[in-house]
């Protein structure tokens, strides 16, 4: 093991392992200054701005602004920054200066304070005579708030295709962009979703899978040269959480599916490196205490509380997979249900769960909005359908078997219970979770959260990413009471179920799955895109926007929309 190249490189970054990571997470954060009493900083070397600018985590009186500089020669870089109320920077409202160097990968953030609520600002950075591009940001509103809008994105895989979705997001009139994870992917060149990478000029860097801090930094740097991603960051503040691919596929509290300690070293080292790079490269406010805590609340006046969660790293038990429940070539339905509903399974961890319950109890806003990674609603499908989709179970003609199972289930579902044959009823009664990696694999904890929302009469909206497909569902308690809705965005570029089923079959399956899944009202299983949510005190509008292709710079766009009027509790339904 000691001769493995990843392990040899890892010895170079032992100084930033988990125990000593925290001081570095704020190492690129500089302060505000009016220049009157701050001691002058020494001039650093000249540098360029090759990775754009960004802002994030807006509060009523402050916002994070970010950039990264590329030095022209070895040494530290001195960076000036300015925030103004006008794009021409005639009316400066804040400014400051700070140094950055290789210890934070030449990134720099400022937590700009003293700003007015609900106000648009412009910001830029300077190194000597070189100016960055100009970014636009907006603080959160305070008090009575008539409306708020967010673009919701997830799963941006650089080699899979162009970031046309980010180009569209940049043009949207929204208050902020919610990125729900998988901002980068950790795979080596030629890995997941890379079939067109060479033709598109989007082969990922570095030349292997991401393990070390330098690896993750290189991948972020490559992503941030993308002009469409730069445009989206320049246009809007981002509110970001991580999912698994910022570290490794199917990550959980103590490991990941895509990590083998025997050949790839300690998972804790890899996670620490990934978290360090994430904080360096994204406009996220550094944590006050433990480096892994990213759950936080961002109020938008009296209209909504945006509650950002971590369903991936801080508390998650290892997710089940269906091979865990196969007996005689079939899914053991009862064992699956018992395991996924176990009361000792946690997705959030005890501390985050208690924190979330407190947020729901204390919230006085009109809406309670969860910004999180994985599907929260119940997505239960008859076991034969999932057997056809599971490679460890399905035979050589899985598509035919799956299609037959879907058609049989839809036929049974469309009949009144008294008209179904015993075989048809047994098929429907075999329903198990579609995705054990989502809240369905941690159903007891999900039901506990929804019960708190019911008790508090919350107007709950769960936003999700992760699956690469678009969904809209109603959220019910375990006793069948509606407490809110779930809106899930399609991916920026990662392939969805059309990659597994074929585009034609996935297109046909989209309306059928809404028939099969009781709580589901809308699904798109074929298109890349994003979600726009617009809130008023009495309504929620959800609009899914899709691009026609990610294989070309030229594309068209289409939309699908729902409007939800909230008059009283019984009307909290999509449609």
Buried (B, 14 or more C-beta within 10 A) or exposed (E): EEEBEBBEBBEEBEEBBBEEBBEBBBBBBBEBBEEEEEEEBEEBBBBEBEBBBBBBBBBBBBBBBBBBBEBEEEBBBBBBBBBBBEEEBEEEBBBBBBBBBEEBBBBBBBBBEEBEBBBEBBBBBBBBEEBBBBBBBBBBBBEEBEBBBBBBBBBBBBBBBBBBBBBBBBEBEBBBBBBBBBBBBBBBBEBBBBBBBEEBEBBBEBEBBBBBBBBBBBBBBBBBEBEBBBBBBBBBBBBBBBBBBBBBBBBBBEBBBBBEEEEBBBBBBBBBBBBBBBBBBBBBBBBEEEBBBBBBBBBBBBBBBBBBBBBBBBBBBBBBBBEBBBEEEEBBBEBBBEBBBBEEBBBBBEEBBEBBBEBBEEBEBBBBBBBBBBBBBBBBBBBBBBBBBBEEBBEEEBBEBBBBBBEBBBEBBEEEEEEBEEEBBEBBEBBBBBBBBBBBBBBBBBBBBBBBBBEBEBBBBBBBBBBBBBBBBBBBBBEEBBBBBBBBBBBBBBBBBBBBBBBEBBBBBBEBBBEBBBBBBBBBBBBBBBBBBBBBBEEBBBBBBBBBBBEEEEBEEEEBEBEBEBEEEEEBEBE
